[in-house]
Amino acid sequence: MNTADTLSQHLSRSDLQVMAYTDPLTGLGNSYSLRDKVREIATERASDPAPFTIGLANLDGFKPINDLFGPEAGDAILCQVANRLLACVPDGATVIRHGGDEFAFVFPLVFERKAAEKIGSMLKEVLSAPFDLGERNVRLSASFGFAVYPFAGEDFVDLLKSADTALYRSKRRGRGQITVYSREIAQEMKRATQLEQALRNAIIADEVDVHFQPIVNLKDDSVVGFEALARWCDADLGYVSPAVFVPLAEERGFIDMLSEALLRKAAEAALAWPKELFLSFNLSSAQLMDPSTSANVLSIIGRAGLDPRRLELEITETAVMTDENVAQKIVTELRAAGVRISLDDFGTGQSSLGRLRDFSFDKVKVDRAFVSRISQDRASEHIVKAIVAMCEGLNLEVVAEGIEEFSEALKLKALGCGMGQGYFYGKPVDAVATLRYLATKYDSIDAVAAAG
């Protein structure tokens, strides 16, 4: 007789049923009890379908903490989460551990979106307080997805799927987000999935293009380099803005594949330019968290034959802040190989001055939010003037982004800004058009441009 047979003899049927429906770690109900609870309420309200709400909560950043402090610490946090949720949900509500670091709720008296959002905000606040791990405290946030019966589904499977769709949207938008399912959100998620597949196919087929925008020396308006910018025109979807598809590639985890394809194309195009011109290329926040980024970048430009000293990589302060240690290592390795590093969107972050002190940058790009108001707004003028003076003292070059008017160019020249880019000096164009543009500046590449 095995252990299970012996155990079953000493346990009543009700005991076994309780065990089958209970999460052994937290003592909460499990996914089976969630299913039965939802079906029970739906059956009660079938004749007169009064709404009720189910919700899902997923802990943001739980896995790194579990990996860092160990599974015992992770289990302690999950038990504390369970206790907090039980203590604060309204009377009649049910809290369930749905698996892993995900919890589920049934709210019989939450009838519509605003009430669900209000409950979500309260739960989010409760889970934002530090968790006690004995010698240390850790903080977590949680993302929420809610679905209201019967609008988001009339049976358990559909209702849970809707809550999961809402949760997925919350996770895509960042940490600590709350989403209540709607048909519009479902359509948005469906479009994002379709767009993702089309983009993956376009990368594999090498159909995402690179355009180049000139960067000029403001003293004499001569071209000193080009910034590479992603462009995608799909046969079915038409033109898709990089403001849409680049964040999508980051969210869905294939920004590396996109970025590496674009860098290869950009580096190959730059070989046809005069050798004194540099190529400026943007690194994503995901790349600044990957220790292999510097080796990958140098390998790509090495295969293309581009001198690392002609490459300039733009990084944002937000990207640097995600994992400063790894970002610092990447920056150090790239600069050691001759690659120059530029801090993009300067002035829009939270601690840019500290970033300039802690990191080794070669250049600062002044965000267009200041440049676009420099002619009318004295505050913007003084900010740009201060940035230029500070960078001069730090031996950093300065580029003003988004110059669209002659008056802006004049003002920046008067303030001593070294470089600029924007529609006033040239819109982004493809590699062939870039060569034609250069042919008007350099006699030596006339033949190359004509061939294109």
C-alpha positions as CSV (number, residue, x, y, z in Angstrom):
1,M,0.0,0.0,0.0
2,N,1.5,3.3,-1.0
3,T,1.6,6.6,1.0
4,A,-1.3,8.1,-1.0
5,D,-3.6,5.2,-0.2
6,T,-2.7,5.4,3.5
7,L,-3.3,9.1,3.6
8,S,-6.6,8.9,1.9
9,Q,-7.9,6.4,4.5
10,H,-7.3,9.0,7.2
11,L,-8.8,11.9,5.3
12,S,-12.5,12.4,4.7
13,R,-13.9,13.2,1.3
14,S,-14.4,16.8,2.4
15,D,-10.8,17.1,3.6
16,L,-9.6,15.8,0.2
17,Q,-11.9,18.3,-1.6
18,V,-10.5,21.2,0.5
19,M,-6.9,20.1,-0.3
20,A,-7.8,19.9,-4.0
21,Y,-9.2,23.5,-4.0
22,T,-6.6,25.1,-1.7
23,D,-3.2,26.6,-2.5
24,P,-0.8,24.9,-0.1
25,L,1.5,27.9,0.3
26,T,-0.9,30.7,1.1
27,G,-4.0,28.9,2.2
28,L,-6.0,30.7,-0.4
29,G,-8.2,29.1,-3.0
30,N,-6.6,27.9,-6.2
31,S,-7.5,28.1,-9.9
32,Y,-10.1,25.3,-9.5
33,S,-11.9,27.3,-6.8
34,L,-11.8,30.4,-9.0
35,R,-13.5,28.5,-11.8
36,D,-16.2,27.1,-9.5
37,K,-16.8,30.5,-7.8
38,V,-17.3,32.3,-11.1
39,R,-19.6,29.5,-12.5
40,E,-21.6,29.6,-9.3
41,I,-22.3,33.3,-9.4
42,A,-22.9,33.2,-13.2
43,T,-25.5,30.5,-12.7
44,E,-27.2,32.4,-9.9
45,R,-27.5,35.5,-12.1
46,A,-28.2,33.7,-15.4
47,S,-31.9,34.6,-15.5
48,D,-31.2,38.2,-14.5
49,P,-27.6,38.8,-15.5
50,A,-26.5,41.3,-12.9
51,P,-22.9,42.2,-13.4
52,F,-20.0,41.1,-11.3
53,T,-16.2,41.5,-11.8
54,I,-13.2,39.2,-11.8
55,G,-9.7,40.5,-11.5
56,L,-6.1,39.3,-12.0
57,A,-3.0,40.8,-10.3
58,N,0.6,40.1,-11.3
59,L,3.5,41.2,-9.2
60,D,6.0,43.4,-11.1
61,G,9.6,42.4,-10.7
62,F,9.0,39.4,-8.5
63,K,11.2,36.9,-10.5
64,P,14.5,39.0,-10.0
65,I,13.8,39.3,-6.3
66,N,13.0,35.5,-6.1
67,D,16.3,34.8,-8.0
68,L,18.3,37.2,-5.9
69,F,17.1,36.3,-2.4
70,G,16.0,32.7,-3.0
71,P,12.7,30.8,-3.1
72,E,12.1,31.0,0.7
73,A,12.1,34.8,0.5
74,G,9.8,34.6,-2.6
75,D,7.4,32.4,-0.7
76,A,7.5,34.8,2.3
77,I,6.5,37.7,0.0
78,L,3.7,35.6,-1.6
79,C,2.3,34.8,1.8
80,Q,2.4,38.5,2.8
81,V,0.7,39.5,-0.4
82,A,-2.1,37.0,0.3
83,N,-2.6,38.3,3.9
84,R,-2.7,41.9,2.7
85,L,-5.2,41.1,0.0
86,L,-7.5,39.1,2.3
87,A,-7.4,42.0,4.9
88,C,-8.5,44.7,2.5
89,V,-10.9,43.3,-0.1
90,P,-14.6,44.1,0.4
91,D,-17.0,41.8,2.2
92,G,-18.2,39.0,0.0
93,A,-15.1,39.2,-2.3
94,T,-12.9,36.2,-2.9
95,V,-9.1,36.2,-3.2
96,I,-7.3,33.3,-5.0
97,R,-3.7,32.5,-5.8
98,H,-3.9,31.8,-9.5
99,G,-0.4,30.4,-9.7
100,G,3.1,31.7,-9.5
101,D,3.1,35.4,-8.6
102,E,-0.4,35.9,-9.9
103,F,-3.5,36.4,-7.8
104,A,-7.2,36.4,-8.8
105,F,-10.3,38.1,-7.3
106,V,-14.1,37.7,-7.6
107,F,-16.1,40.9,-6.7
108,P,-19.8,40.1,-6.7
109,L,-20.7,43.8,-6.0
110,V,-18.4,45.5,-8.4
111,F,-20.7,46.2,-11.4
112,E,-18.8,48.6,-13.8
113,R,-15.4,49.9,-14.9
114,K,-15.0,52.9,-12.5
115,A,-15.7,50.7,-9.5
116,A,-13.2,48.1,-10.7
117,E,-10.5,50.8,-11.3
118,K,-11.2,52.2,-7.8
119,I,-10.7,48.7,-6.3
120,G,-7.6,48.2,-8.4
121,S,-6.1,51.5,-7.1
122,M,-6.7,50.5,-3.5
123,L,-5.1,47.1,-4.0
124,K,-2.2,48.6,-5.8
125,E,-1.6,51.0,-2.9
126,V,-1.8,48.1,-0.3
127,L,0.9,46.1,-2.2
128,S,3.2,49.1,-2.7
129,A,4.3,49.1,1.0
130,P,7.6,47.3,1.7
131,F,7.6,43.6,2.3
132,D,9.5,42.3,5.4
133,L,12.3,39.8,4.7
134,G,13.8,39.9,8.2
135,E,17.1,41.6,7.7
136,R,15.9,43.6,4.7
137,N,12.8,45.1,3.2
138,V,11.9,45.0,-0.5
139,R,9.3,46.9,-2.5
140,L,7.2,45.6,-5.4
141,S,4.4,46.9,-7.5
142,A,1.5,45.0,-9.1
143,S,-0.3,45.2,-12.4
144,F,-4.1,44.6,-12.7
145,G,-6.6,43.4,-15.3
146,F,-10.3,43.3,-14.7
147,A,-13.3,41.9,-16.6
148,V,-16.9,42.6,-15.9
149,Y,-19.6,39.9,-16.5
150,P,-21.5,39.6,-18.8
151,F,-20.0,42.3,-21.0
152,A,-16.5,40.7,-21.1
153,G,-17.8,37.1,-21.4
154,E,-20.7,35.0,-20.2
155,D,-18.8,31.9,-19.3
156,F,-15.7,31.3,-17.1
157,V,-13.3,30.7,-19.9
158,D,-14.2,33.9,-21.9
159,L,-14.3,36.0,-18.7
160,L,-10.9,34.8,-17.6
161,K,-9.5,35.3,-21.1
162,S,-10.8,38.9,-21.0
163,A,-9.2,39.6,-17.6
164,D,-5.9,38.1,-18.9
165,T,-6.1,40.4,-22.0
166,A,-6.6,43.4,-19.7
167,L,-3.7,42.3,-17.5
168,Y,-1.4,41.8,-20.5
169,R,-2.2,45.3,-21.6
170,S,-1.3,46.7,-18.2
171,K,2.0,44.8,-18.2
172,R,2.8,46.3,-21.7
173,R,2.2,49.8,-20.4
174,G,4.6,49.5,-17.5
175,R,4.6,48.8,-13.8
176,G,1.6,49.3,-11.6
177,Q,-1.0,49.8,-14.3
178,I,-4.7,49.0,-14.1
179,T,-6.9,48.0,-17.1
180,V,-10.5,47.0,-17.3
181,Y,-11.4,45.0,-20.4
182,S,-13.4,46.5,-23.2
183,R,-14.0,45.7,-26.8
184,E,-11.7,48.6,-27.8
185,I,-8.9,47.2,-25.7
186,A,-9.4,43.8,-27.2
187,Q,-9.2,45.3,-30.7
188,E,-6.1,47.3,-29.7
189,M,-4.4,44.1,-28.5
190,K,-5.4,42.2,-31.6
191,R,-3.9,45.0,-33.8
192,A,-0.7,45.0,-31.7
193,T,-0.3,41.2,-32.2
194,Q,-1.0,41.5,-36.0
195,L,1.5,44.4,-36.2
196,E,4.1,42.4,-34.2
197,Q,3.9,39.4,-36.6
198,A,4.1,41.7,-39.7
199,L,7.1,43.5,-38.2
200,R,8.9,40.2,-37.4
201,N,8.3,39.1,-41.0
202,A,9.6,42.4,-42.3
203,I,12.8,42.2,-40.2
204,I,13.4,38.6,-41.5
205,A,12.8,39.8,-45.1
206,D,15.0,42.9,-44.6
207,E,12.2,45.2,-45.4
208,V,12.6,47.7,-42.5
209,D,14.6,50.6,-44.0
210,V,17.0,53.2,-42.7
211,H,16.7,56.9,-43.4
212,F,19.4,59.5,-42.6
213,Q,19.0,63.0,-41.3
214,P,21.9,65.4,-41.6
215,I,23.7,66.9,-38.6
216,V,25.4,70.1,-39.3
217,N,28.1,72.4,-37.9
218,L,26.2,75.5,-37.0
219,K,29.2,77.8,-37.6
220,D,29.1,77.2,-41.4
221,D,26.1,74.9,-41.9
222,S,28.5,72.1,-43.2
223,V,27.4,68.5,-42.8
224,V,29.3,66.6,-40.2
225,G,27.3,63.4,-39.9
226,F,23.9,61.7,-40.2
227,E,21.5,60.2,-37.7
228,A,20.1,56.8,-38.7
229,L,16.3,56.5,-38.3
230,A,14.1,53.5,-38.8
231,R,11.4,53.6,-41.4
232,W,8.8,50.8,-42.3
233,C,6.2,50.8,-45.0
234,D,4.3,47.5,-45.1
235,A,2.6,46.2,-48.2
236,D,-0.7,45.7,-46.3
237,L,-0.5,48.2,-43.4
238,G,1.1,51.1,-45.3
239,Y,3.5,53.5,-43.5
240,V,3.9,52.5,-39.8
241,S,5.4,55.2,-37.6
242,P,8.6,54.3,-35.7
243,A,6.9,55.8,-32.6
244,V,4.6,52.7,-32.9
245,F,6.8,49.9,-34.1
246,V,10.0,50.6,-32.2
247,P,8.3,50.5,-28.7
248,L,6.4,47.4,-29.9
249,A,9.6,45.6,-30.6
250,E,10.9,46.6,-27.2
251,E,7.8,45.4,-25.4
252,R,7.6,42.1,-27.3
253,G,11.3,41.4,-26.8
254,F,12.8,41.5,-30.3
255,I,14.3,45.0,-30.4
256,D,17.8,43.5,-30.6
257,M,16.9,41.7,-33.8
258,L,15.5,45.0,-35.3
259,S,18.3,47.2,-34.1
260,E,21.1,44.8,-35.3
261,A,19.5,44.7,-38.8
262,L,19.2,48.5,-38.9
263,L,22.8,49.0,-37.7
264,R,24.1,46.7,-40.4
265,K,22.2,48.6,-43.1
266,A,23.3,52.0,-41.7
267,A,26.9,51.0,-41.4
268,E,27.0,49.7,-45.0
269,A,25.4,52.9,-46.3
270,A,27.9,55.0,-44.4
271,L,30.8,53.4,-46.2
272,A,29.9,55.4,-49.3
273,W,30.1,58.8,-47.5
274,P,33.2,60.9,-47.1
275,K,35.3,59.4,-44.3
276,E,35.1,62.5,-42.1
277,L,31.3,62.1,-41.7
278,F,30.0,60.1,-38.7
279,L,27.0,57.8,-38.3
280,S,24.8,58.4,-35.3
281,F,22.6,55.4,-34.2
282,N,20.2,54.9,-31.3
283,L,20.6,52.2,-28.7
284,S,17.4,51.0,-26.9
285,S,17.0,50.5,-23.2
286,A,16.8,46.7,-23.7
287,Q,20.3,46.8,-25.3
288,L,21.7,48.8,-22.4
289,M,20.7,46.0,-20.1
290,D,22.4,43.3,-22.2
291,P,26.1,42.9,-21.4
292,S,26.8,41.4,-24.9
293,T,25.6,44.7,-26.6
294,S,29.1,46.2,-27.0
295,A,30.5,43.0,-28.6
296,N,27.4,42.7,-30.9
297,V,27.8,46.4,-32.0
298,L,31.5,46.1,-32.7
299,S,31.0,42.8,-34.6
300,I,28.3,44.3,-36.8
301,I,30.3,47.3,-37.8
302,G,33.4,45.2,-38.1
303,R,31.7,42.9,-40.7
304,A,30.5,46.0,-42.5
305,G,34.0,47.5,-42.5
306,L,33.0,50.7,-40.7
307,D,35.7,52.4,-38.6
308,P,34.4,52.4,-34.9
309,R,35.6,56.0,-34.7
310,R,33.0,57.0,-37.2
311,L,30.2,55.5,-35.1
312,E,28.3,57.5,-32.5
313,L,25.7,55.8,-30.3
314,E,22.8,57.8,-28.8
315,I,21.4,56.6,-25.5
316,T,18.7,58.2,-23.4
317,E,18.9,58.9,-19.7
318,T,15.8,56.8,-19.0
319,A,17.6,53.8,-20.7
320,V,20.7,54.4,-18.6
321,M,18.7,54.4,-15.4
322,T,17.2,50.9,-16.0
323,D,20.5,49.2,-15.0
324,E,23.3,51.6,-14.5
325,N,26.0,49.1,-13.8
326,V,25.5,47.2,-17.0
327,A,25.0,50.4,-19.0
328,Q,28.2,51.8,-17.6
329,K,30.1,48.6,-18.6
330,I,28.7,48.8,-22.2
331,V,29.6,52.5,-22.5
332,T,33.1,51.9,-21.2
333,E,33.7,49.0,-23.6
334,L,32.4,50.9,-26.6
335,R,34.4,54.1,-25.9
336,A,37.5,52.0,-25.5
337,A,37.0,50.8,-29.0
338,G,36.7,54.3,-30.4
339,V,32.9,54.6,-30.5
340,R,31.5,57.9,-29.3
341,I,28.6,58.1,-26.9
342,S,25.9,60.8,-27.0
343,L,23.3,61.5,-24.3
344,D,20.0,62.0,-26.2
345,D,16.9,64.1,-25.2
346,F,19.0,66.1,-22.6
347,G,16.9,68.1,-20.2
348,T,13.9,65.9,-20.2
349,G,15.1,63.3,-17.6
350,Q,15.1,63.6,-13.8
351,S,18.8,63.7,-12.9
352,S,20.7,64.6,-16.0
353,L,23.4,66.6,-14.2
354,G,24.3,63.5,-12.1
355,R,24.3,61.4,-15.2
356,L,26.9,63.7,-16.9
357,R,29.0,63.4,-13.8
358,D,28.8,59.6,-13.5
359,F,29.0,58.6,-17.1
360,S,31.6,59.3,-19.8
361,F,29.8,61.0,-22.7
362,D,31.2,62.7,-25.7
363,K,28.2,64.7,-26.7
364,V,24.9,66.0,-25.4
365,K,21.7,66.4,-27.6
366,V,19.4,69.2,-26.4
367,D,15.8,68.0,-26.7
368,R,13.6,69.7,-29.3
369,A,11.2,70.7,-26.5
370,F,13.6,73.6,-25.7
371,V,14.7,74.3,-29.2
372,S,11.2,74.7,-30.6
373,R,10.5,77.5,-28.1
374,I,13.9,79.2,-28.1
375,S,12.7,82.2,-30.2
376,Q,9.6,83.1,-28.2
377,D,10.4,81.8,-24.7
378,R,13.1,83.4,-22.7
379,A,13.2,80.5,-20.2
380,S,14.0,78.0,-23.0
381,E,16.7,80.4,-24.3
382,H,18.3,80.6,-20.9
383,I,18.2,76.8,-20.4
384,V,19.9,76.2,-23.8
385,K,22.5,78.9,-23.0
386,A,23.2,77.2,-19.7
387,I,23.5,73.8,-21.3
388,V,25.9,75.1,-23.9
389,A,28.1,76.8,-21.2
390,M,28.1,73.8,-19.0
391,C,29.0,71.4,-21.8
392,E,31.8,73.7,-22.8
393,G,33.2,73.5,-19.3
394,L,32.9,69.7,-19.4
395,N,34.5,69.4,-22.9
396,L,31.3,68.0,-24.3
397,E,29.9,68.7,-27.8
398,V,26.3,69.9,-28.1
399,V,23.7,69.2,-30.8
400,A,20.4,71.0,-30.9
401,E,17.6,68.7,-32.1
402,G,14.4,69.6,-34.0
403,I,15.5,72.9,-35.7
404,E,12.7,73.8,-38.0
405,E,12.9,77.6,-38.4
406,F,15.6,80.0,-39.6
407,S,15.0,82.0,-36.4
408,E,15.8,79.0,-34.2
409,A,19.0,78.4,-36.2
410,L,20.1,82.0,-35.8
411,K,19.4,82.0,-32.0
412,L,21.4,78.8,-31.5
413,K,24.3,80.1,-33.5
414,A,24.3,83.3,-31.3
415,L,24.3,81.1,-28.1
416,G,27.4,79.2,-29.3
417,C,25.7,75.9,-29.9
418,G,28.1,73.7,-32.0
419,M,25.8,71.4,-34.0
420,G,22.2,71.1,-35.0
421,Q,19.7,68.9,-36.9
422,G,16.1,69.2,-37.9
423,Y,13.8,69.8,-40.9
424,F,15.4,73.2,-41.5
425,Y,18.6,71.5,-42.5
426,G,17.1,68.3,-44.0
427,K,14.4,65.7,-43.5
428,P,15.4,62.0,-43.1
429,V,15.8,60.4,-46.5
430,D,16.9,56.9,-47.7
431,A,20.5,55.9,-48.5
432,V,20.3,56.8,-52.2
433,A,18.8,60.2,-51.6
434,T,21.4,60.8,-48.9
435,L,24.2,60.2,-51.5
436,R,22.4,62.7,-53.9
437,Y,22.4,65.2,-51.1
438,L,26.1,64.6,-50.4
439,A,26.8,65.0,-54.1
440,T,25.8,68.6,-53.8
441,K,28.4,69.1,-51.1
442,Y,31.3,66.8,-52.3
443,D,32.5,66.4,-55.8
444,S,34.2,63.1,-55.0
445,I,31.0,61.2,-54.6
446,D,29.2,62.4,-57.8
447,A,29.8,59.1,-59.5
448,V,28.5,57.1,-56.6
449,A,25.4,59.3,-56.4
450,A,24.8,59.1,-60.1
451,A,25.1,55.3,-60.0
452,G,22.5,55.2,-57.3
